[in-house]
Amino acid sequence: MANQSNNLVVPQAQAALNRMKYEVATEHGIQLSEGYNGNLTTREAGTIGGNITKRLVQMAEQSLSGATFSNTSR
């Protein structure tokens, strides 16, 4: 059985990640087609993936900056 380490924790997030992928590609002038995009260069794929990661980290930082944590250990 193959290791499936890229399973989404929240499967409903797939649509949001796809929208983000197309948004980032458009912002960087990269043309994506529906479905297979094996014609992308390594640089283009890295640009898209890197910018998605950057946005997700920013979103997590913003979420955490507004969160309050309580110490539940005694």
Backbone as JSON, one array per atom type, in Angstrom:
{
  "sequence": "MANQSNNLVVPQAQAALNRMKYEVATEHGIQLSEGYNGNLTTREAGTIGGNITKRLVQMAEQSLSGATFSNTSR",
  "N": [[0.85, -1.18, 0.0], [0.61, 2.18, -0.88], [2.12, 5.12, 0.51], [0.1, 7.64, 1.53], [0.56, 10.56, 2.08], [-0.33, 13.07, 1.44], [-2.98, 13.56, 1.98], [-5.85, 15.5, 2.57], [-6.65, 17.15, 5.58], [-9.04, 18.41, 6.01], [-11.29, 17.6, 3.84], [-13.05, 19.22, 2.36], [-11.61, 21.44, 1.8], [-10.34, 21.22, -0.6], [-11.54, 22.46, -2.89], [-11.17, 25.17, -2.3], [-8.37, 25.29, -2.27], [-7.85, 24.69, -4.95], [-9.02, 26.93, -6.2], [-7.32, 28.89, -5.2], [-4.93, 28.09, -6.4], [-5.4, 28.61, -9.15], [-5.8, 31.36, -8.99], [-3.3, 32.31, -8.05], [-1.69, 31.46, -10.18], [-2.74, 33.0, -12.3], [-2.13, 35.6, -11.38], [0.61, 35.56, -11.7], [0.96, 35.31, -14.36], [0.82, 32.78, -15.47], [-0.4, 30.23, -17.44], [-2.94, 28.03, -16.83], [-4.53, 24.91, -17.5], [-7.67, 23.16, -17.38], [-7.62, 20.26, -15.48], [-4.97, 18.16, -16.37], [-1.72, 19.48, -16.02], [0.88, 19.06, -16.94], [2.6, 20.3, -18.63], [3.78, 22.46, -17.49], [6.62, 24.39, -16.53], [9.31, 23.61, -14.26], [9.95, 25.85, -12.76], [7.6, 27.39, -13.02], [5.68, 25.72, -11.76], [6.81, 25.65, -9.22], [6.65, 28.33, -8.51], [3.88, 28.67, -8.3], [3.22, 26.75, -6.28], [4.89, 27.62, -4.18], [3.91, 30.19, -3.66], [1.3, 29.61, -2.89], [1.82, 28.22, -0.52], [3.02, 30.27, 0.94], [0.84, 32.03, 1.23], [-0.91, 30.4, 2.73], [0.54, 30.1, 5.1], [0.58, 32.78, 5.94], [-2.17, 33.12, 6.39], [-2.54, 31.32, 8.5], [-0.89, 32.48, 10.45], [-2.24, 34.91, 10.86], [-4.62, 33.92, 11.87], [-3.72, 32.68, 14.21], [-2.7, 34.88, 15.58], [-4.9, 36.21, 16.49], [-5.96, 34.43, 18.21], [-6.64, 33.16, 21.46], [-5.02, 31.48, 24.04], [-5.47, 29.09, 26.56], [-4.09, 27.78, 29.52], [-4.42, 24.52, 30.1], [-3.3, 22.49, 31.46], [-2.5, 21.03, 34.63]],
  "CA": [[0.0, 0.0, 0.0], [1.41, 3.39, -1.0], [1.97, 6.13, 1.57], [-0.72, 8.76, 1.06], [0.81, 11.62, 3.05], [-0.89, 14.34, 1.01], [-4.42, 13.59, 2.21], [-6.29, 16.72, 3.24], [-7.29, 16.97, 6.88], [-10.4, 18.86, 5.76], [-11.48, 17.35, 2.4], [-13.77, 20.33, 1.73], [-10.65, 22.49, 1.47], [-9.82, 20.99, -1.95], [-12.06, 23.48, -3.8], [-10.51, 26.44, -1.97], [-6.99, 25.19, -2.73], [-7.87, 24.79, -6.42], [-9.25, 28.35, -6.54], [-6.08, 29.61, -4.87], [-3.96, 27.7, -7.41], [-5.69, 29.35, -10.38], [-5.61, 32.77, -8.67], [-1.86, 32.56, -8.02], [-1.18, 31.3, -11.54], [-3.15, 34.18, -13.06], [-1.36, 36.75, -10.9], [1.99, 35.44, -12.16], [0.95, 35.16, -15.81], [0.98, 31.37, -15.82], [-1.65, 29.72, -18.0], [-3.29, 26.67, -16.42], [-5.7, 24.34, -18.14], [-8.42, 22.28, -16.5], [-7.07, 18.91, -15.48], [-3.54, 17.91, -16.4], [-0.86, 20.63, -16.34], [2.24, 18.54, -17.01], [3.41, 21.13, -19.51], [4.37, 23.56, -16.72], [8.03, 24.24, -16.19], [9.56, 23.46, -12.83], [9.88, 27.19, -12.19], [6.19, 27.79, -12.92], [5.04, 24.92, -10.72], [7.37, 26.11, -7.95], [6.08, 29.65, -8.23], [2.5, 28.47, -7.85], [3.24, 26.05, -5.0], [5.51, 28.47, -3.17], [3.01, 31.3, -3.3], [0.19, 29.03, -2.13], [2.34, 27.96, 0.82], [3.21, 31.58, 1.58], [-0.5, 32.52, 1.62], [-1.45, 29.56, 3.8], [1.27, 30.47, 6.32], [0.06, 34.09, 6.36], [-3.51, 32.91, 6.93], [-2.39, 30.67, 9.81], [-0.34, 33.47, 11.37], [-3.32, 35.83, 11.2], [-5.56, 33.19, 12.71], [-3.11, 32.48, 15.52], [-2.49, 36.16, 16.26], [-6.15, 36.58, 17.12], [-6.4, 33.36, 19.1], [-6.17, 33.19, 22.84], [-4.78, 30.13, 24.52], [-5.51, 28.93, 28.02], [-3.29, 26.66, 30.01], [-5.35, 23.53, 30.67], [-2.57, 21.5, 32.26], [-2.46, 21.39, 36.05]],
  "C": [[0.89, 1.24, 0.0], [1.12, 4.36, 0.14], [1.23, 7.34, 1.0], [-0.59, 9.93, 2.04], [0.2, 12.96, 2.65], [-2.41, 14.38, 1.13], [-4.77, 14.86, 2.97], [-6.97, 16.37, 4.56], [-8.77, 17.35, 6.77], [-10.66, 18.7, 4.25], [-12.21, 18.48, 1.67], [-12.83, 21.46, 1.32], [-10.12, 22.35, 0.05], [-10.28, 22.07, -2.92], [-11.37, 24.82, -3.56], [-9.05, 26.42, -2.44], [-6.9, 25.28, -4.25], [-8.1, 26.23, -6.87], [-7.98, 29.16, -6.31], [-5.01, 29.32, -5.93], [-4.17, 28.52, -8.7], [-5.47, 30.85, -10.17], [-4.13, 33.13, -8.7], [-1.28, 32.47, -9.43], [-1.52, 32.52, -12.39], [-2.34, 35.4, -12.67], [0.07, 36.74, -11.44], [2.08, 35.19, -13.67], [1.17, 33.74, -16.28], [-0.37, 30.83, -16.26], [-1.86, 28.28, -17.57], [-4.49, 26.21, -17.23], [-6.43, 23.49, -17.12], [-7.81, 20.89, -16.6], [-5.56, 18.89, -15.47], [-2.76, 19.16, -16.81], [0.6, 20.21, -16.36], [3.16, 19.34, -17.92], [4.05, 22.3, -18.77], [5.86, 23.31, -16.53], [8.15, 24.07, -14.68], [9.45, 24.8, -12.13], [8.43, 27.64, -12.01], [5.47, 27.04, -11.81], [5.53, 25.36, -9.34], [6.84, 27.46, -7.53], [4.68, 29.51, -7.67], [2.5, 27.84, -6.45], [3.82, 26.9, -3.88], [4.61, 29.59, -2.72], [1.78, 30.8, -2.56], [0.63, 28.79, -0.7], [2.5, 29.26, 1.59], [1.86, 32.13, 2.07], [-1.08, 31.72, 2.77], [-0.76, 29.86, 5.12], [0.77, 31.81, 6.83], [-1.32, 33.96, 6.99], [-3.43, 32.28, 8.32], [-1.86, 31.65, 10.84], [-1.41, 34.46, 11.82], [-4.32, 35.17, 12.13], [-5.01, 33.02, 14.12], [-2.92, 33.79, 16.28], [-3.74, 36.64, 16.97], [-6.65, 35.56, 18.12], [-5.86, 33.57, 20.5], [-6.06, 31.76, 23.32], [-4.86, 30.11, 26.03], [-4.69, 27.72, 28.39], [-4.22, 25.7, 30.71], [-4.63, 22.49, 31.48], [-2.48, 21.98, 33.71], [-1.34, 20.73, 36.73]]
}
